[in-house]
Amino acid sequence: MKRREALKTLGISAAGSFVFPHFSFADSLKDIGLQLYTVRNLLDKEFESTIKAISELGFRSLETFAGSKGHFWGYSPGELKNLLVDNDLRWVSMHIPLKWDKINENALNYASVTQNIDLLAATAANLGIKYLVCPYLAKEDRETLDQYKKLAVHLNTAAAACKKEGLGFAYHNHDFEFLPIEGQLPMQVLLNNTDPELVKFEMDVFWVVKAGQNPISWIKNNPGRYKMAHIKDMDKSPEKGFTEVGSGSIDYQSFLKEAKIAGLQHYFVEQDKTPGNPLDSIAKSFNYLKTLNF
């Protein structure tokens, strides 16, 4: 590469001064993925055609959700990987439950944060997955601060197992982690009691806002901890329900700018409920994200 071209790539002029480049979010669309929970009903009916449709909309990366027909929808890990590769999709992240009610000798389908994590981490690494994620706590697992402190121990252990396989590990929030217990926010308890080098976080921006918190403040106040985010919007009704990104009240222009600075690496569009065909909703969200710049 010629010197002038190399300097231009780095944002430095040939004269030696730094040039602040203009970034379009369209330049980072490889980092915009889809959380498959959005299309869960379609996947149960027409798995392969739904995967193809997601690719054709322009998504290049995926995050799977916990509990749908095990982790692999009835496919072997290799079969599922090949299907995604054939559709030019990367499997970046996998949600896994905190625990299963029953243990089955088919460990891959019954692996969780607290059970068979070693085997699942090894399989995930072979599939090219980058992160395993604890996505949710049942009500009985989140009633006291002591439960959150015990959870932090489980997260540290799971993250250590993932590290051995070259994987990252993260915790995904809802709104209940921001509801005080004994005067403390459970989310801060998790941040304080987990190893910052091992346990990362996936911010669900919708739920942070729903809890009355500022998502930008959390990523700024915890540098290096947030590596992924769920991008979903909140409608402007009194109920504050789900809507397509760009149609609601969350300022994603500002959030994405700060998130990039803070080191977030992956962003997954998610819409828990859609008014019609979820493919139409995710297309609308994706096309809006292409218009953003920062």
N, C-alpha and C positions, 0 to 999 in steps of 0.2 A: 504494500500500500504506500502511495506517495505521501510525503510528509504533510502537504497541505490537506490531503484527504483525511489522514489520520487525525490531524488537529481539529478538522471540522467535525469529525465523529465525536471527539471529546468535548466539543463546545469551546475550543480555543482557536482564536484567529491566528493567522500566519504571523502577525506582528507580535503575538505573545500575550495579548490581553484576553481575559475570559469573556466569552459570549454566553449570555443566559439564553438557552434555547427555549423555544415555545413547544410545549408538549401537548399533544392531543391524546385524549384517552383512547382514541382509535389505534394509536401506536402500541397500546398495551392490551389489546383485545385478547391476546394469547393468555392473559392472566384472568380473563373473565370466564368463569365456568358456570355450570348449572348444578344446583343441589337437586338430585333426582326425586326428592320427596314431592316436588312441585308436580311431577308427571306420574306419580305413583299408580294412579288408577289406569292410565294408559299402558304403563309397563306391565301390569298384571294381565292386560288383555292382548296387547300386541307389542311384545318387548322389542323385537329386532326392528320393526318398522318405526317404532318410537325413537330408538337410538339413531336411526338413519335420519329421521326428521330433525332431531336436535342438532346433528352435525350440519345438515343443510341450512339451518338457520344461522350458522356461523359460530356456534360455541365450539371451543377446542378442548376444554377440560371439564371433568365431572367430579362430583362428590356424591358417594352413595350414602343412603340412610340406613339406620339400624333396623333389623327385624323383619324385612320383607323377604320371605322364603329363605331364611338364613342370610348369608352375606352375598350369595351369588345367583339368586333367582333360579335355582335348579341347574345352572350350568356348572361345569368344572371351572376352576380358576383360569386354566389355560384357554378354555373355550371362550370365556367372557373377555379375557384380554385380547384374543384374536379378533373378536367381534368389534371391540372398540378401536383397535388398530386399523381394521378394515374401513372404519368410518372416520379415520383421522382424528380420534379423540384420545386424550390423555386421562388416565385415572389418577387424579392427584390426591384425593382424600377419601377416607372411609370412616363413617360414623359407626361406632360399636357401642352396645349397651353397657351400662355399669355392671350388670349381672344378668344371668339367665335364671329363670325359675327352676329349670331342670337341666341337668348335665347329660349330654348324649355322647357316646363314644365318637361320633362324627364331630370331632372337636372344632373343625373350621366353622361349621354352622352354629356351634354353640359356644364360640369364644366370646369373651367380653373383657372389659377393663380388669375384672378381678378373676377371670377364669380362662385358662389356655391362651393367655396373651402372647407367650413366647412363640407358639406355633403359628398363630395368626400373623404376628409381626414378620416372621420369616417368609410366610406366603405373600404377604403384602409387599415386602421388599422385592421378591421375585417378579411381582406384577408391575413394578415400577411406581408403586404408590409412595407418596412422600410423607403423608400424615395419617395416623389413626387419631380419632377424636371421640371423647366422651360427650354425648350430645344432650343428656337430659337426666334429671333426678326425679324419681317418683316421690309423691308427697311424703311417704313414710321415711324417706331417706334425707329429708331436708327440713326437719322441724327444730333442730337445735344447733347451736354453734359447735358443740362437740361432734356432731355428725359431720359437719363441714371439715373439722380438723382431721377426723378419721378419713374422710374422703381425700384430703390432701395427701395422706400417706399412700393411699391406693394410687393416686395420680402419679406420685413420685416413682413408685415401684413400676407401674406400667410404662412410664416414660423411659426409665432405665432399660427396660426390656426392649423397647423400640430403638433406643440408641444403639444397642448391640447389633442391630440389623441395619443401621444406617437410616432409620426413620425418625421423623419428628412425632411429637405427641401433643395434643391440645385439648382444652376444655371449652365447650360451647355453652354460652349463657342463654337463659330466658330472662324474664323479669323478676322472678322470685329471688335471685341472688342479690338484688338491689333493695329488698325489703328488709328493714332492720330487725335483727334478733338480739335482744339484750343490749341494744344501743350500738350494735356493730353491723356493718354490711357484710353478708356472707361472701360477696365477691372479693372484698378486700381481705377477708380471712383466707380465701384460697390463694390470692396473690402472695400474701405474707408467709404462708406455710408450705408453699411448693418451691422446688428448686428452680430458680429463674433460668438456669442453663438447660434444664430438661423439659419443664412443663411450660408450654406456650398456650395461647388463648385464641379462640375464634370468636370474634365479636358478632353477635346478631344485632345489627344496628336497630332494627325495628323494636326489639324487646328492651334495649337500653333506653330508647326514647319513650316507650310505653311506661317504663318505670319512673319517668320524670328526670332521667339523667342525661348528661351531655356526652355523647360518644367521643367527640374530639378530646374532651378533657381526660377521659380514661386512657386513650392511647398516648396522649402527651405525658400524662403522669406516670405511665408504666412503660418507658421506652424499652423496646426489644421483646416485650412479652406478647404482643399481638402480632400474629403472622397471617391470619386469614380473617375474612369477614363474610357474613351473609348480607347481601344487598337486597333488601325488600322494603317497600314503601308503605306508608300509613295513610289511609284515606282521610279526608277532611270532615268526615261525619262525626257526630258526638260519640259513636261507638269506637272510633279510631281503629277501623278494620284494615285488612290487607288490600293492597292495590298494586297495579303495575308501577315499576320504577319510573319516576318522572311525572306520575299522575297524582302524587300525594303531597305530603307536607314536609318530608325530610329533605334537607339541603344536601344532596349528594355531591354537588359540585365542590362544596367546601370540605366535606368529609373525605372524599377521595384524594383531594390535594394534600390534606394533612396526613392521611393514611400512608400515602406513598413516601412522604418525608419520614414518617415514623417506622418504616420498614415492613409494612404489610406486603405480602407477596402474592396472595391469591384471594380472589373475590368471587363468590358464588351467588348468582341470582337465585332467589327463592321466593315463592308466593304460596303460602299454605293453602289458601282458597282462591279460586278464580271464578269469575262470573260465567265463563263458558269454557271453550276448549283451552286447556292450559298451554298448548302450543302457541295459540294466538297471544296469550298474555306474556309468555316469555319472549316472544318475538318483539313485542312492543317494548318490553324492558331493555332488551339487548340493543334495539335500534336507538333508544334514548341514550343509553350509555355511550354509543358511538359518537354522539353529538357533543359530549363534554370535553372541555380542554382545561388545562391547568399549568 
